[in-house]
């Protein structure tokens, strides 16, 4: 089956290793299945978004050689979100609140669980319903979409059928399932991979060592970086010397059927990255 995947970074800081790794996994799934890979810029947070970081995102993706079939910015699609919100209101799937915001009307017929391709069945609990799904805001009073609504609208309109993302998004999935259900849209396949840790804490945009630009500027080989990121969250079925170095072509062949993604946390090992860097540069005669 051709998988249509996406990566959707927000331009609020330098692109970090976790996002780049997720981009690579989505790219591999699309390439391995003859599908499509979409690069979307989630820039609807006007208070935090910085256009300079949009340039950084494209720079990193280009440096890693992850060619995409389509790219767009959410800020150019505000009309699409308003149109979908109005459709939901007209269909009694959402309601307009006193402050002008639009909220989802919880539907008791929505699924009571969803499947994570790595972890298995994840129940949607009464706590999820009470804290996350009842009166879930879709559009703010200022007419801008929330992250959850814009995400589901774009994934649905782009026919994304497999979402591979970090484990920190797993709590968002019940909200997205509810919105898909209200839209009467097909729910994609989900896979949540383990996060990347360094020194016992999750790496983030605020962590300088997490920025992919740091490694680009230090002269690391992009193929070494891809190989390194691949092994942080994915492992081959046959893990020996024959699979220790997997360039992007080899990774495409193995990603879907010759290995599996993992939801366990991955630790930074810069010595391993340095080793990959030396091997790839030697292979290329650099």
C-alpha positions, 0 to 999 in steps of 0.5 A: 500500500502506498503510504502518504506521510508527512513531517510538520515542524513548527518554526519556533526554534532550530530543528532538533534531532527528534524532528529530523529523525521523525522526518526520516522515518516518514520519508522512508515509509513513503519511499519504501511503499511508492507513496508521498512525503509531505513537508508541512510548516505548522505556523499558526502560533503567531506569538512564537513563530519566526520565519527565520526558523522556517528557512532552517527547516528547509535547510535541514531537510535539504541537507539531509536529502529528504526530497518531498512531494509537496510542501505548504504553510498552514498560515496560507490555509486559514480559510480551509480551517474556517470552512471545515469548522463552519461545516461542523457547526452546521452539522451539529458536530461543533458549537460556537461559544460565547467568546466566538471560539468554536468547540467540538461537541463530544460524540459518544459514538466515537471510537473507544480505542485506537491502535498504535502500530508499535504499542498496540491498542490504546484505550480512550478513557473516561479521563480522556473524555473529561479532560481532553474531548469535552468542549475541545476547542477547534477555532479560537475567538480570533479566527485562528485554528488550534494545533489539533484542528489544523493538524487533522484538517491538513492530514485529512485533506492531504490524504495522509494515511500514516502518521509517524511521530514522537511518543510525546504526541501519544496523548494528543491522538484521542483528540485527533481521533475525535476530530476525524470522527466528527469530520467523518474522515478516514483515521490514519495509521499511527506509530509513536516512536520513543523520544531521544534523551541526553543526560537523563532528560528529553532533548528539545529545541532549547537544548543546543546539542539537539539542533541539527544545524550544530552537526551540519556546521561541524561538518558531519556527513549527512548520510552518517547523520541519517544512519545514526538517527535511523538506529535511534528508534528503529532496528533491523531484524538481522542486527549484525555487521551486514546492517551496521551501516545502512545508507538511505537506499539500504534503509528504504529496502529494510524499513518496512519489512526488514526491521521495526520501530521502537517506542522505548527512549533512545539515548544520545551516543556521540561516539557512535555518530563520530564512528558513522561519520568517519566510515561514511567519509572514508567510503566517499574518499573525503 
